[in-house]
Amino acid sequence: MARMKTGRSSQNADEPREAVVAALRYAEAHQELHLSELLELLRIPSIGTQPQHDADTRAAADWVSNAMKKTGLENVHMIPTPDHPTVYGDWLHEGTDSPVVLIYGHYDVQPPEPLELWETPPFQPDRRDNYIYARGASDDKGQFYIHIKAVESYLNSSGRLPVNVKFIIEGEEESGSPNMETLIRNNKSLLASNIALISDTSIPNPNQPSIVYGLRGICSAFIDVTGPDHDLHSGSYGGGVDNPLNALCHIVSKLKDESGHVLIPGFYDKVLKLTPEERALLAQSPLSEKDWLKETGAPRVWGEPEYSLVERLGARPTLDVNGIIGGYTGQGSKTVLPSTGHAKISMRLVPEQNPTEISELFSRYVSKIAPPSIKVKITVRSHSSASIIDRSIPPMQAAGAAYAEVFGKNPVFMREGGSIPVVDQIRKHLGLQTVLMGFGLPDDRAHSPNERFYVPNFYRGIKTSIHFLAKYAKLAKSG
């Protein structure tokens, strides 16, 4: 638990309230300027997973660094990694009795392909129908920039913050944050804080805030199968040589049953059962099957019949095929028996499932069911553990009160199906729990063409962050 020495004097009881009011007025008066700055950031194609965009990704890091400095954050610098740097900045003048909030975000974005499905170019932000359409608008440039503008609103109105803050904005999240754990482990003193704050999730609808208290972990694997040492004529060799793609499809078909149950032995052994209390809590989610079908465009809801839709999406583990590669996929026919086939698999994990153990179970099972007529290689690409945050801690209470102040409704508690590896890394190496204050919407199309961010949520997010910092400061100081 960090305590920063600054020598601040005691303050008048009215000062915190007045500082909040002043910050809110500043944010309101500068809405369009803040949005125009976000649009500038969105124009940078910081596709961290594509080497041809390395210079653009570095340009985004420089942009974020300059934005932090202009805001009034101090000690702004790049923390290098083998790939893209993390931008650090802080403001530590609120005294030893005030907590330190570590705010995380990422400036890298997903590849925009297929480009032909975008209504407007992905890096030419387009504002229409109260949305900003651009890659990274919701995930995560729009969301992390909320907190930078909240800090600016305080520093440019009253000249101080109610708490101490530190920012780390990375450029490798969409690559699985391969260097973040080492960065955190090597910078424990620099990053020492009382709580972490991340906005990289969504709320159910524009009028209903939510707090995510659970994230699934992830284990990603790559299956390579090889048959003959070169492609063969399917007429001359079909029936005498096993087709690697056929074999791969048989392997994939044995990973799950038709209802969504994973068939890997031992996969569910350590999955914690949902308690009646938690099932009741999750049932408060406003998500309906009708809304889900409208959002996804799917013909019907699908999944483990023993669990509700909300439970399947956040509290149950999954296994999905993300891509199958092999053979001829161009126009026209080519009667080839391909030499190789490949499948990308991801497994979303829940608390108590160990990613390393699941990787081993997966590899052992695939090796067992693979036919001897082909060679198989399994490569585990990335993994991270699931996270559960204590809903009773003061920062979570402050987040709930801040949402209610701005949205006029108490937030519902939800478990998110996605994975944010840094949450578990922050817990493991810094001993911090993380408050997940999302401002995206379920239909923001993150990772898909026509990604967007709801403009009113950008403005309300800044106000919510302003309230959160003040409310958390008050709760922390009261014990």
Secondary structure as UniProt FT lines:
FT   TURN            13..14
FT   HELIX           15..29
FT   HELIX           31..42
FT   TURN            48..49
FT   HELIX           51..53
FT   HELIX           54..71
FT   STRAND          74..79
FT   STRAND          86..91
FT   TURN            96..97
FT   STRAND          100..106
FT   HELIX           115..117
FT   TURN            122..123
FT   STRAND          126..128
FT   TURN            129..130
FT   STRAND          131..133
FT   TURN            135..136
FT   HELIX           137..141
FT   HELIX           142..155
FT   TURN            156..158
FT   STRAND          164..170
FT   HELIX           173..175
FT   TURN            178..179
FT   HELIX           180..186
FT   HELIX           188..191
FT   STRAND          195..198
FT   TURN            206..207
FT   STRAND          210..215
FT   STRAND          217..226
FT   STRAND          232..233
FT   HELIX           234..237
FT   TURN            239..240
FT   HELIX           244..253
FT   TURN            258..259
FT   TURN            265..270
FT   HELIX           276..282
FT   TURN            283..284
FT   HELIX           289..296
FT   TURN            305..306
FT   HELIX           309..314
FT   STRAND          318..325
FT   STRAND          336..337
FT   STRAND          340..349
FT   TURN            351..352
FT   HELIX           355..369
FT   TURN            372..373
FT   STRAND          375..384
FT   STRAND          387..388
FT   TURN            391..392
FT   HELIX           394..407
FT   STRAND          412..416
FT   HELIX           421..430
FT   STRAND          434..436
FT   TURN            442..443
FT   TURN            446..447
FT   TURN            449..450
FT   STRAND          452..454
FT   HELIX           455..477
//
